[in-house]
Amino acid sequence: MSNRLLDHQVDGQKIQFQFQTGSLQLTIMTPEIIRVLADATSGDHSYAIEGDKTQKTSFTVTASADDVTLTTSGLTIVVGANQRLDVFNATGAPLVQDYLGQRRPLARGMDAQQAALASAEGHELTGQGAPGHGYHEVLKQLAPDEQFFGLGDKTGFINKRGYEFDNWNTDDPAPQMENFTRLYKSVPFLLGLKNGVPYGLFFDNTNRSHFDLGKESESYYFYSVEAGVLDYYVIGGASLAAVIQNYTYLTGRTPLPQKWTLGYQQSRWGYQDAAEIALIAQKMRDYHLPMDVIHLDIDYMDGYRVFTWDPHKYPNMKQFLADLKAQGVKIVTIIDPGVKEDPGYPIFDAGVRNNFFVKTPEGFDYVNRVWPGESVYPDFGRQRVRDWWADNHQQLTTAGVAGIWNDMNEPASFNGQIPDEIIFSDEEQAATHGKMHNVYGHNMSHATYNGLLAQQNRRPFVITRAAYAGTQKYATVWTGDNHSLWAHLQMMIPQLSNLGLSGFAFAGTDIGGFGSDTTPELLIRWLEAAIFSPLLRNHSAIGTRFQEPWAFGEPTLSIYRQYLQLRYHLIPYLYDLFAAGETTGLPVMRAMVLADEQDPRLREISDQYLVGTALLVAPIVQKGQTKRLVYLPAGQWIDFWTGTRYQGQQDIVVTADLAQLPMFVRQDSLLPWADEREFVAEAPEQHLTFRLFGETGQYDHYQDNGLDLAYRQGEYNRYQILVKADQAQVILQYHGFAPVYQTIDVETTAGQQRFVYQAATESYQVLN
């Protein structure tokens, strides 16, 4: 039976459609972003989107006998019977079109007893359509040539077509493989390429939801959610990069981090005390291994009580951290949300006194078990609780802790999953765990960010395991508890690349693997593969083989040093990409498809990635392999190590022994090259080199103090480096940060030219 469109009304940039049954509301956010709200006049409070992102936009609305057409400069939306919604880009190419047929679930014909038996055997029957109260489902037409990307760090390959995924933040210590439908993060943002035309879909609902991207049918893909309202955004753009820019305009962009956070970070669950931490720092310096950070896992605490440290293991924490800082080593401490149920423990007492913990339906503090034993959970959905949690970091930051690592914040629980009906808060409204679960880590990270910002007067460094769309505004992320498996090394590249496509520009993985036991070959190949991941951390679990750089002797140690030094040489390039990304939303580590979305080959490459636009990295991710195929995008490329030149859009065979990471630079690129160093100093740098790959090049370089938010008030410098016919030029384009480089070297095929800063004219002159 047809559900006819009866009427529509225009109210500002909102268009309300009334059907025989139900309603549909479209809100024009920008010319390329349209909000879709079904059967509701307002959506739930959004944790992903802060502030009013509506821009004044010109549009037209025209009606025919059956349809209403809304047109902006970027999108055309046709609304018709049965709440049909079809979206086209500015040229008329279809982006997102409703599928009007019926779903044919894979479990069709399965009765309740068979379903129970299948579940008992371990088969997940996700997305099989068991609608309950509040359930919503959206089916969209699936084109034969349609690919999907995004969704955060879901397992599997870069292209998600043909797979299904769940959004329910999950702490699962088992070795994750491509059949895992859910991990630690829920980022319900889908990037699509339909016949080469890009679009985005962002479903802003925090309840448990599901994506089927062509697993069930080659005719449609679908999104379903268990509760709440159907509230989503259709996002257009002339390219995938433009769609990402629009999405991150909506949900926020990764802020420029402190520069030292781009350095190497060493960690292990199992460093026992100050003496062992000091020994790790000393060995890094003795072996001349660049490093900026050591992480303290749960063993630093007093009985795993958050916001404490063990006075026997760390008798003078403030002096200890000051001594490490003098060596160029900063400390990041783990903080979990579970608060030990322990009368007399100030954090627990304050939470009970102020009613800050989540409740059972009967009104009691809900208790489960995590590392401290019986524990309660802060109700981070409330502003007062977030403010309290932020303030609690003061004792850590006063002692000199440089950053906070949020873990176990799915939230994890050892005594079974937290029941959906446990009472959490959605700001000042009572809600359930089922609604607030996926934003628990997001709200914890927001609180942590605000605490560090107030207490340190620096750009906060927060790492989180659990996240939701928009968490990129507050925290860097890592892919969670992986294992020392070649399959997990292989999965790292698509995981980090899809995180980048999903707005998370600052992301990393546990190098070498967290669980299980690494090998010398796996450790080196993992370091090589991850060397340009924004977060560069080696982390392993207690009881596993040690995997510090010296753990396997030579040649592992020397190769490890070689790649850490490479990373530190190129930190200025990574920092430039972060500075640009705060404006564009584009990531540092990029999926190959961003190089040329019209090249079908690039849509499926899961073992290569780009760093910005200039650098291509093709790691070895197979045990025992010393040769591999590399596919080069269009253009000309230069082997980073040998200078050999290649024409793009072809496969080449490269040889790569254990010490070799295949890398290629786009011809006529300039790359900044920092002097050799063992940590990122806070003092302004005096010198920088730029290396030319090719005959001509231009590079725009950014500089600030690398620490605080003064750059947002104009305290930064911009340089333009130009090379043509082996002649270089250095132009100081903007001078808002008092220190500048005193000397700049430009290296070309003809040799090196040195430029010296002239204070009187605020310019650079070549040194003859």
N, C-alpha and C positions, 0 to 999 in steps of 0.2 A: 504494500500500500504506500503510495507516495505521500510524503510529508511536505505539503506545499508551503512555499514561501508566501506569507500573507502581506507583510509590510516591512518597511525599513524607515528609520529616522536617523538624521545626522545631527550630532551634538558636538560641536567643535571638531576635534579629530577622532571622535568616537562615532561609529556607525552601528546601530542596533538593528538586528534582523529578527523578526518574529515569524515563527513557523506555526503550523497547526499544532505541533507538539514541540515545545522547547524553543530556545533562542540561541543566537550567536552574536557576539559583540567583537568587532574589529576596532583596534586602536592603532592609529598611524603614529608610530614612534619617531621614525625618520623616513625619508623616501625609500629606504631599503630595509626597514624593519617594521613588521606588522605584528601586533599582538592579537592572538585569537583566544577568546574566552567563551566557552560553551555553557549555556544554561546557568549563567550567573552574571550578576551586575558588577561584581568585584572579585578578584582572586584572593588567595591567601597572602599573608605577609611574605614578602620575598626576602630571603637571606642572601640570594645571589646578587640582586640588583639594589644598589643604594642610591637614593635620591630619584628625582624625576628626570628620566632620560628622554622625555618627549621634546622633539624639536618642532618648531613651527614649520609646517610642510604644506605646500600647495598640492591639491588633489581634485579629482572630479569623480562624481558618482552619477552613473547613467543606468536607467532601468529599462528592461524589455519585458515582454509578456511573461517570461519564465525566470530571468536572471537579473541580478544587479551586478554591475561592474564598477569596481573601485580602481582608479588609476593614479599613480604617482609618477614622478620622473624615473623611478627605478623599478617599480613593480606594477603588475596588473593582477587584481584578484577578482575572480568571478564566483558569486555566491548564488546557489540555486536550490531546488527542492532537495529534501532529505539532508539539509544542512551541508550540502556539497560545497566544497571549497577548492578551487583550482587557482594556482598561482603561476604567473608567467613573468619572465624578466622584461626589460625595456624593449628588447627586440622581438618579443612574442614567443620566445622559446619556453617550453614548459619546465617548471621547476618542481612543484609539489602539487599533485592532483589526487583527489580522493578516489579510492577504489570502491565502486558501488556494488560489487558482488559480495558473496558471503565467504566468511572464513571457513577453511576446511582444516581443522586442527589435526596435528599429527597423531594425536591419541584418539582419533575418531574410531568408534566401534569398541572402545575400551570401557568396560563397565566398572563400577566402583570397586568390586573385589579384585579385578585385574589391576586397576590403578594402585590399590593398596599393596598388592604383591610386588608390583614393579618398584614402588617406592621402598619397600622393605629390602629389596635386593640392591638398593643404592641408585636406582635410576631417577634422576630429577625430571619431573614432568612440568617444567616451567612453561609459562605462557600458553597453557593448553585451554585457557578460556573457562574459568570457573567463576563467572562474575558474581560478586556479592554486592552488598549495599555500598554505593559510592564508587563502584568499579567503572572505569572509562577505557575506551578502546578506540584507536584511530588507525584506519587502514589507508595506505597510500599506494598508488599505482607504482609498480616496479618495472622500469624499462630494461630491455635486454642488455643495454650498455649503461649500467648504473653502478657506481662504486660508492663505498661508504668509508668514512674516516672519523676520527675523533673518539668520543666516549671516554676520555681519560686514559688510564693505564690498563684497560682490559687486556687479557692475555691474547695470544695468537699473533696473527700477521697484521701487516699495516692496513690492508684492505679488509674490512669487516663484512663484506657481502657474503651471505650464505650462513652466517652464524647468528646465535642468539645470546643476549646478555641481560643480566639483572642489575638493577640499581638497589643494592642493600649492602652497606658497608660491612665487610666480613673479615674477621681475624681467623684465618685458616692456615695453620702452620704446615699443612701437607704441601709437598712440592707442587706448585701451581703449573698446570699445563694448559694447552689451548682449549680444552673442554671446560675450564673453569668459567662459569658465567658471571661470577662476581668476585671482587677483591675488596680492597680497603677504601676505595673511593667511589663516589657516585657523581658522575659529571654527565648529565643527560643532554649533551650537546652533540648533535650529529651533523657532520659535514658530508654533503653529497656531490657527486658529479653525474648528472644525467645527460648522456650523450655529449659529454665534455663540457656541460654548462654547470657552473657551481651554485650551490645554495647551502643554507644552514637551517636546522631545526633545533630550537632549545625548548625543552619541556620543563617548566619551572614548577615542579611538584615534588616535595620532599618525601612523600610516601614511597613504599616499595613499588617499583615499576619494572617494566620489561620491554626490551627491544627484540624483535625478530626481523632480521635484515635479509629475508629471502630464504631462510632455512625451511619454513613451512610451505612456501609457494614461490614459484618464479613469477607470479603475477602481481604480488603485493608484498609490502613490508608493513610492519605495524608496531605501534607503541601502546602499551596498556599500563594502567596504574590502579592500585587497589582502592584508593580512597582520595578524598579531596576533590578539587575542581579540575576540569580539563583546561589548562592554561599554558599556551605555548606561543612561541615567536617564530615566524617565518623570516629568514634573513637572506637577503640578496647581496649581490656584489659582482663586479666585473670579473673577478678572479677568486680563487680560493683565499689568497692573501687578503683581498678586500672583504670577504665574508668573515674571516678571522678578525679583521680590524673592526667590523661592525659588531660582532659578538662581544669582543673585549671592550668596546665602547659601552655596551649594555651591562656587562658583569664586572668590569674592572680589569685593569692591566697590572702586570707584575711591576712593582716599583723598583727603581734602581737600587741594587743592594750595596752594602758596604763592600769595598773592593777586596778586602782580605777573605771574604766568604767564597771567593772564586779560587782560593788556594786549596791545596791538598789537605784532607781531613782524615785523621787516623782514629779508629774506634774498635772496641771489642766489648761484648758483654762478658766481663770477666776480669778487667783490670781492677785489682783488689784495693789498692790504697795509694796514698800520695807517693810513696817510694816507687811503686811500679810505674805510675804515670810519669814521674821524673825520669825514670830510666828510659821509657819510651821516647820522651823528648830528647834526652841526651844522645840516644842511639841515632835518632833522625839527624841530629846535628853532626855527630861524629862521622856518619856515613855520607854527609853532605846531600841529604835527601830533602828537597824543599818541602816545607809543611807549615801550615798556619794554625791548625786546630787539632785538639784532642777532645774526644767526646767522653763524658762520664755516663756510663749506663747505671742501672738501678743499684749497683753495689755501693755507690758513694753515699747513699742515704742511710739514715739511722732507722734500721728495721723497715726499710722500704716506705717510710713515711715521707710523703711529698713535702717539699720546702724545708727539708732538714738535711744535714750531712752527719755522718758518723764521726764523732769527736775523737775516737781512737784511731781511725784510719786517716783522718784529716784534722790533726790537732790545731792547726792554725791555717784555716782555709784561705783567709784573706792574704796572708803573707805568701803562702804557697802559690796562689794565682798571680800575685805580683811578680814573684821570681820567674814564673813561666813566661809572663808577658815580656819581661826583660830579655828573654831569649827569642822573642817573636812568636810565642805560642799562646793561643787563646783557648779558653775552656768553654765548651758547650755542655750543659747538663740536661739529662732526660727528666721530664716531668710527666707523670701519668695522671689521669683524672681520678682514679680510685683513691679515696681518703680512708685510711685505716680507722675502723670503728674502735676507738681507744679513748675513753674518758680520761681527761687530763692532757691529752695531746691538743695543743692550741688550735690547730686547723680544724680538727673534728669538733671541738667544743664550740668554736665560733660558728661553724656551719649549722650545728644543731640549734644553738641559741637564736640564730637569725632565720632558721627555717630554709636553709639554702640547698638541701638535698632533695632528690626526686623521691616520690612517695608511692606507696602502694595505694590501691583504690580505697583502702580503709583509713588512709591518712598517716600511716607510719613511714618512717624513713626506710626506703627499700635497701636491702642488704644482699650483696652477692660476694663473690670472692675473686680477688686478683692477687698481685704479688705480696701486699702486706697481710694477706689473710682476709678475714671478714671486712668488707669495705662498703662505703656509701658513695653515691655519685652526685657531684655538683649539678645543679639544674641550670646549665649554661644558657638556656633559652631566655632567661630573665636578665635584664640589664644590671640589676643590683648584684646578682651573682657573678656576672662577668667582671664588674668593677672590683668586687672583693677578690676574685681570683687574680686579677691584674695586680692588685696591691700586694698580694702575697709574694710576688717575685722580688720584692724590695730587698729581702735578706740575701737573696742570691746575687742580684745586681750590685748591691753595696759591697759584697765580698769580692766582686770583680768578674763574675760570670759574664761571658760575652754574648751568649745566645742560648736559646731554649729549644729543646727537642721534645715535641709532644708525641707521645706514643700511647698505644692501647686505647685510643680515643674513638673507636668505632661506635659505641664503647665495647671493649672486650669484657668477657666475664667467664670465670672458670666453672661456676656451678650452673651450667646451662645458659641458654640464651635468655636475655632479659625479656620477660613477657611483653607483648605489644600493649597490654592495657595498663602498664605502670605509668603513673602520672608524671609527665614532664610539662614544662611550660613553653608556650609559644608567645614570647614576650609576656604580656600580662594576662594572657588567656590560658586556661588550663587545656592541656593537650595530652597526647599519649606518646609512649615510646615509639609506636608505629609511625607517627608523623614526624617526630623529632630525631629519630635515630640517625638518619643520613646527614643531618646538619650538626650533630653533636660535636664532632671534631672541628667543623667549620667555626662554630661559636667559641669553642675552647681556644682555637688559634686566634680568633679576633680579640679575645680577652688578653691573651698572651702578648699579641702585637701591641695593644694599647698600653699594657703595663711596661713593656720595654721602652716604648716611645717616650712615656712620661718619665721614666727613671734614668734612662741613659742619654737622652738627647742625641740619639744616633738613629740611623735607619735600623729598625728592629730585624734581628736575624732569628726567625722562627722556622723550625722544621716540623712538619706534621705528617703522620701516617695516613690518617683519615681526612677526607676532604669532600666538599661539594662544589658545584659550579660557583665561581667567584672567590674561592679560598685563595686564589692566586694573589689577591690584594694584600693578604696578611702573611703568607707563609710559602716557603719552598716545600717541596714534597720529595719523597723517595718511594720506590715501588714496593717497599715492605719486605717481609721476611722471605727472601728468595733462598735458593740453595746453590751449593757449589756443583752445578750441573751444566754441561754444555748446552742443554736445551734452554736453560735460564739465561745464559749468555746470549744465545741467539734471540731470545724473546725480548731482551733489554732494548734493542734498537727500535722495534716497532712500539714498544711500551712508551719509551721516552719521546719518540717522534709523535705519537698520537697525543700524549700529554701536551706537547708543544702546540699541536693543532687545536687543542681544547683550551687554550689560554694560559697554560701553566708553563711559562718560559723558564722557570727555575726548578729543575727537577734532576734527580739522579737515581742511582741504584747502589746496592751494597756490592762494591767491587770484590771479586773473588767468591761471592756468595756468602750468605749469612749462616744457613744451616748446612749440614753435611761437611765433607772435607775436600778442600781444594787441592790442586796439584801445582807444581811450578809452571807447567805449560798453561793450564787454565788461568792461573792468576795473571800471568803476563798478557795473555790474549785478552783477558777481561780489562786489564788496565789500558791496553792499547785501544780497545773498542770504546771505552768510556772516557778517554782522556779529554775529550771536549764536551762531555756532559757538564752542564752548568754546576751541579753539585757533585763534587769529586770526593767520595768517601769510601774507604776500605773498612768494612765492618763484618764481624763474625761472631758466632755464638759460643757461649761457654761449653766446654766439652768437645769442641771441634778442634781440628788441627790449627795451630797458630798460622797466621798468614800476613804478618808484618813483612815489609819489603826484604828484610834480611833472613827471614825464616828458612829459606831454602838455599842460602849461600849464593855462590856464583854459578852461572852467569845471571841468575834471576835478579840479584841485587843491582848489578850494573845496568841491566836493561830497564829495570824499574826507575833507577835514577835518570836515565836518558829521557824517559817519557815524562817524568815529573818536570825535568828541566824544560822540555818542549812546552809543556802546559804553561809554565811560568813565563817563558818568552812571549807567549801569545795571549796572556791575560789582558793586555790592553785591547786586543781585538774583541775578546769576549765582552769586556766592559763597554766598548763602543756599541756592540750589538744590544746589550741591556739598555743603554741610554736611548738608542733608537726605538727599542721595543716598548718603552714607556709611552711612546707616542703612537706606534703602529699596532701594538699587540702581538707582533710577530716574534717567534721564539728564536733562541740562539741555535739550538740543535733542531734541524728541520728535516721533515720527511722529503724524500726525493721528489715526490709529486709537486712540491712547491716550486721546483725549478722550471717545470713546464707541464702544466696539467693536461695539455693536449697531446702529450707523448704517452701512448698507452703503456709503454714499458715501465715508465716511472711510477705508475699507479700500483704496481705490484712488488716493488723492490723493498724487501724487509731487512737486508743485510748491508746497506749503505746508508749514509746520511750526509747532509750538508751542514756546514757551520756558517751561518749567514748565507751569502750568495757566492762567496769567493772560494771556499774550501770544501772539498769533497773527501770523505773518509770512507774507506772500504775495508773494514777489519777482517781478519781471519777468525771465524767463529766455529770452525770444525776441528776436532782433535786430529792432530797429526798432519794437517793440511799445510802446505808451503806454496801452493799456487792457487789462484782463484780468477774467475771472470769478474771484470768490473765493467759496468755499463756507464758510459759518460753521456750526460745530457748534451743538447745542442750547443754549439760553440767550440772553442778551442781550449784545451786543457794541458797543463804542464805538470809533469811528475815532480812532486815537492822535493824528492831526494836527488833525482838524477838530472832534472831539467829537460827530459825527453818530452816532445810535444805530440799531442794527439788531437785528431779531429773528433768532435762529439758525435752523438747518435750512433755509437758503435760499441760492441763488446771488445775489450782487450784482455789479454792474459797477463797477469802480473805475478812475479815471483816474490815471496815474502817469507824469509826464514823467521825464526822466533823473534828476532830483534827488529823485524821490519813491519811497520804499519803502512799499508798502501794509502797514500794521500796525494791529491791532485789540486792544483790551484787554477782557477779560471784565468786564462791568458789576459794580460794587461791589467792585473790586479796588483795593488799595493797592500802590504800587510804590515802593521806595526809590530815591532820586535823589541821587547824589553831586554835590558841587560840581565845577565845571569844573577840569580839571587836565591836565597833559601827561605824567604818569607816576604810577604807584602808589607813593606814598611808604611807607617802612617805619615811619615814626613814626605813632603812633596818631592817628586822625582825631578832630577836635574837634566836627564838625558833620555832620548828615545830614538830608535832607529826605525826606518821604513824600508822594507825590501820590495823591489819591483820584480814581478814575474811577467816578463814580456818586454815590449818596447815603449809603451806609453801607458799612463795610468793616472787616476785621480782618486784621492782618498780624503774623506772628512773624518777628523779625529776629535774626540771629546775628552775633556779633562776637568776634574773637580777635586775636592779634598778627599773623596772616597769614603766619607764617614757619616756626615749628617745631612740635614735637609736644606742647607744653605743654598744648594744649587737651584732650588725652587724659587729663590729670591734673586736669581741671576748670577750667583757666584760660581761661574764655570767659564771655561775657555773653549773655543772652537778653532781648529786649525784645518787648513786645506793644503794638501800636498799634491803637487802637479808634476808630472814628468812627461816630457815630449822631446824626441830626438836626443835622448840621453841627457837632456838638460832639466834640472829639477828646480822647483820653486816652492818655498814654504810661506804661507800667508796666515797670519794670525787674524782670523775673521772676527772673533769676538773675545774681549778680554774683560771678564767679570770676576775671575778668581785671581788673586794677586800673584801667586807664584806662577811662573811659566817655565817651560824647558829652557835651560840656558844654552844647550846645544841639541841639534837635531841632525842625524845622519840619514842620507838617502842613498841606498845601494841600488845600482843599476848594472846592466851588463858591461857598461863602460868603466865601472868602478864606483867609488864612494865620494859623495860630496857632503861636506860638513857645513851646517848653517849655525850661526851664532846670533843670539838675541841681542838686539840693540835697544836698550831701555829708552833712550831719548826719542826714538821714532816708533817704538813698539812694533818693531819689524825684525825680520831675520835676513841676514846678509851671508852670502856664501863666503867661506873662508878659503882664500886663494892659497 
